[in-house]
Amino acid sequence: MHNLEVLIGLAREALETGDAGEAVKLLRAQVARHPEHGELQALYGEALVDAGRLPDGLKLLEEANRRLPDDPDILSALGDACFEAGLTERAQAAYQAIVDRNPEDAEALVSLGLVHYHQERAELAEQCYRQALAIEPELVFAWHSLGDACFASGKIAEARECFEKALELDPEDPQGHFNLAEFLYDNGDLQGAENRCREALRRDPRFGFAWLTLGNLCLDQELVQEAVQCFRKFLSLEQGPASKEIRDEVTALIDGLREEL
């Protein structure tokens, strides 16, 4: 059992550092040896989802949830997987179950808000984000999400304040730089957006959607060759089923730009 705990710890570390493939290797044999171990099943499911094997990971997370229905970490991972798979009602149910058990779980409130936002229930989403920030005022994820909700509802100045607050709390967070880049891009500041995009990529060169935005920025400045390079980088990094539609659009865009190269 001690060796199993060590392997679980190593797998968690691999997931935290973005090496889902290593986590899968560490856990695969252990899941077969310990089929009744709910925590192990859930972690393996989470690793499979992160490795791009969403259906397999979702199946394991559902099984782990049946074994340990009150475990908030498993419910959270299940909600995330359902959300990625487009199963928004099931994702909402998972996050709501966490909040019902612990109304002070700020991260679950933000996740619940994201489901509302995705379903175009902006007011409910904003309520969730503000509730989360009342509990944890330095929760960066909540500031990002509130910024999106404010921007969508036309609260432009407040949206910028939210994105800047998130970046103030965590200046090294690539997502913070990217969100501000998107905000500046939407408001016509191409140079500011490009600078923030490059800051995001300096911190995380594998940030696929930052490459996509940088490509669009280059295209707006008629830098076609550089734009295509960025788009190809995006395609090489974003392989999950959730990004299929945007991948198809980017592929078609590259095909259309070939004559200009």
C-alpha positions in Angstrom: 0.0 0.0 0.0 2.9 2.3 0.7 4.2 1.8 -2.8 0.7 2.6 -4.2 0.6 5.8 -2.2 4.0 6.8 -3.6 2.8 6.1 -7.2 -0.3 8.1 -6.7 1.8 11.0 -5.4 4.0 10.7 -8.5 1.0 10.6 -10.8 -0.5 13.7 -9.2 2.8 15.5 -9.6 3.0 14.5 -13.3 -0.6 15.8 -13.8 0.2 19.1 -12.1 3.2 19.6 -14.4 1.2 18.8 -17.5 2.7 15.3 -18.2 -0.6 13.4 -18.5 1.1 10.6 -20.5 3.5 9.9 -17.6 0.6 9.8 -15.1 -1.2 7.3 -17.4 1.9 5.1 -17.4 2.2 5.2 -13.7 -1.4 4.4 -13.0 -2.4 1.9 -15.7 -1.2 -1.3 -14.1 -2.2 -0.1 -10.6 -5.8 0.3 -11.6 -5.9 -3.3 -12.9 -4.4 -4.5 -9.5 -6.8 -2.4 -7.4 -10.2 -2.3 -9.2 -12.1 -1.3 -6.1 -9.9 1.7 -5.3 -12.1 4.7 -6.1 -9.4 7.4 -5.6 -7.1 5.5 -7.9 -9.8 5.1 -10.5 -10.6 8.8 -10.4 -7.0 9.9 -10.8 -6.5 7.5 -13.7 -9.7 8.9 -15.3 -8.4 12.4 -14.8 -5.1 11.5 -16.4 -6.8 9.8 -19.4 -9.0 13.0 -19.9 -5.8 15.2 -19.8 -4.1 12.8 -22.3 -6.9 13.3 -24.8 -8.8 10.0 -24.1 -12.0 11.7 -22.9 -14.5 8.9 -23.2 -12.3 6.4 -21.4 -11.5 8.9 -18.6 -15.2 9.9 -18.2 -16.2 6.3 -17.8 -13.7 5.8 -15.0 -14.7 9.0 -13.3 -18.3 8.0 -13.3 -17.4 4.6 -11.8 -15.3 6.3 -9.1 -18.2 8.7 -8.4 -20.5 5.7 -7.8 -18.0 4.3 -5.4 -17.3 7.6 -3.6 -20.4 9.7 -4.3 -19.5 12.4 -1.7 -15.9 12.9 -2.6 -15.6 16.6 -3.8 -12.4 16.0 -5.7 -14.0 13.2 -7.7 -17.1 15.3 -8.3 -15.0 18.2 -9.5 -13.0 16.0 -11.9 -16.2 14.4 -13.2 -17.8 17.9 -13.7 -14.7 19.0 -15.6 -14.8 16.0 -17.8 -18.5 16.3 -18.5 -18.1 20.0 -19.3 -15.3 19.2 -21.8 -17.5 16.5 -23.4 -20.3 19.0 -23.8 -22.5 17.2 -21.2 -23.4 20.5 -19.5 -26.3 19.3 -17.5 -24.3 16.5 -15.9 -21.4 18.9 -15.3 -23.8 21.3 -13.6 -25.2 18.5 -11.4 -21.7 17.5 -10.3 -20.6 21.1 -9.4 -24.0 21.7 -7.7 -23.5 18.6 -5.6 -20.3 20.0 -4.3 -21.8 23.4 -3.5 -24.8 21.7 -1.8 -22.5 19.9 0.5 -20.2 22.9 1.0 -21.5 26.3 0.1 -18.1 27.8 0.9 -16.3 25.9 -1.9 -15.3 28.9 -4.0 -13.7 26.8 -6.8 -16.9 24.8 -7.3 -18.9 28.0 -7.4 -16.7 29.3 -10.2 -17.1 26.0 -12.1 -20.8 26.2 -11.7 -20.7 29.7 -13.0 -18.9 28.6 -16.1 -21.7 26.2 -16.9 -24.2 29.0 -16.5 -22.0 31.2 -18.7 -21.7 28.5 -21.4 -25.5 28.1 -21.3 -25.9 31.9 -21.8 -27.2 32.5 -18.3 -24.8 35.4 -17.7 -26.6 36.8 -14.7 -26.4 33.5 -12.8 -22.8 33.0 -13.8 -21.9 36.5 -12.5 -23.6 35.7 -9.2 -21.6 32.5 -8.8 -18.3 34.4 -9.5 -19.1 37.2 -7.1 -20.1 34.7 -4.4 -16.8 32.8 -4.9 -14.8 36.1 -4.6 -16.7 37.0 -1.4 -15.3 33.7 0.0 -11.9 33.8 -1.6 -11.0 37.4 -2.7 -7.7 36.2 -4.2 -9.0 33.4 -6.3 -7.5 34.2 -9.7 -9.7 31.9 -11.6 -12.8 33.7 -10.3 -11.4 37.1 -11.4 -10.8 35.8 -14.9 -14.3 34.4 -15.1 -15.9 37.5 -13.7 -14.0 39.6 -16.3 -15.5 37.5 -19.1 -19.0 37.8 -17.7 -18.6 41.6 -17.3 -17.3 42.0 -20.8 -20.2 39.9 -22.2 -22.7 42.1 -20.4 -21.1 45.3 -21.6 -19.4 46.3 -18.4 -16.1 47.0 -20.3 -14.3 49.1 -17.6 -15.1 46.5 -14.9 -14.0 43.7 -17.2 -10.6 45.3 -17.6 -10.3 45.8 -13.8 -11.0 42.1 -13.3 -8.4 40.9 -15.8 -5.8 43.3 -14.4 -6.7 42.2 -10.9 -6.1 38.6 -11.9 -2.7 39.5 -13.4 -1.8 41.5 -10.3 -2.5 38.5 -8.1 -0.5 36.2 -10.3 1.9 38.0 -12.7 3.4 34.8 -14.0 0.1 33.2 -15.0 0.0 32.8 -18.8 -3.8 32.8 -18.7 -3.9 36.2 -17.1 -1.8 37.7 -19.9 -3.9 35.9 -22.5 -7.2 37.1 -21.1 -5.9 40.7 -21.1 -4.7 40.1 -24.7 -8.1 39.0 -25.7 -9.7 42.0 -24.0 -7.3 44.5 -25.7 -7.8 42.7 -29.1 -11.6 43.0 -28.8 -11.2 46.7 -28.0 -8.9 47.5 -30.9 -5.5 47.7 -29.2 -3.6 45.3 -31.6 -0.1 46.1 -30.3 -1.1 45.8 -26.7 -2.8 42.5 -27.4 0.2 41.2 -29.3 2.5 42.1 -26.4 0.3 40.3 -23.9 0.0 37.3 -26.2 3.7 37.0 -26.5 4.0 37.3 -22.7 1.6 34.4 -22.3 3.6 32.3 -24.8 6.9 33.2 -23.1 5.5 31.7 -19.9 3.8 28.7 -21.6 5.0 28.0 -25.2 2.4 25.2 -25.4 -0.6 27.6 -24.9 -2.5 26.6 -28.0 -5.2 29.3 -28.0 -2.6 32.0 -27.4 -0.9 30.9 -30.7 -4.3 31.1 -32.4 -4.9 34.7 -31.1 -1.4 35.7 -32.1 -2.0 34.3 -35.5 -5.2 36.4 -35.9 -3.3 39.4 -34.8 -0.6 38.8 -37.3 -3.2 38.3 -40.0 -4.8 41.6 -39.1 -1.4 43.2 -39.7 -1.0 41.4 -43.0 1.9 39.3 -41.7 0.5 36.2 -43.5 3.5 33.9 -43.2 3.9 34.5 -39.5 0.1 34.1 -39.0 0.2 30.7 -40.8 3.1 29.6 -38.6 1.0 30.5 -35.5 -2.1 28.7 -36.8 0.0 25.6 -37.5 1.4 25.7 -34.0 -2.2 25.9 -32.6 -3.2 22.9 -34.7 -0.2 20.9 -33.4 -1.1 21.7 -29.7 -4.9 21.5 -29.6 -5.8 17.9 -30.4 -8.8 17.4 -28.1 -12.4 16.7 -29.3 -13.6 19.9 -27.8 -11.5 21.9 -30.2 -12.5 20.0 -33.4 -14.7 22.7 -34.8 -12.2 25.5 -34.3 -9.4 23.2 -35.7 -11.5 22.7 -38.8 -11.9 26.4 -39.2 -8.2 27.1 -38.8 -7.3 24.4 -41.3 -9.7 25.9 -43.8 -8.2 29.3 -43.2 -4.6 28.1 -43.7 -5.7 26.5 -47.0 -7.2 29.8 -48.1 -4.0 31.7 -47.2 -1.7 29.4 -49.2 -2.0 31.5 -52.4 -0.7 34.5 -50.5 2.5 32.8 -49.2 
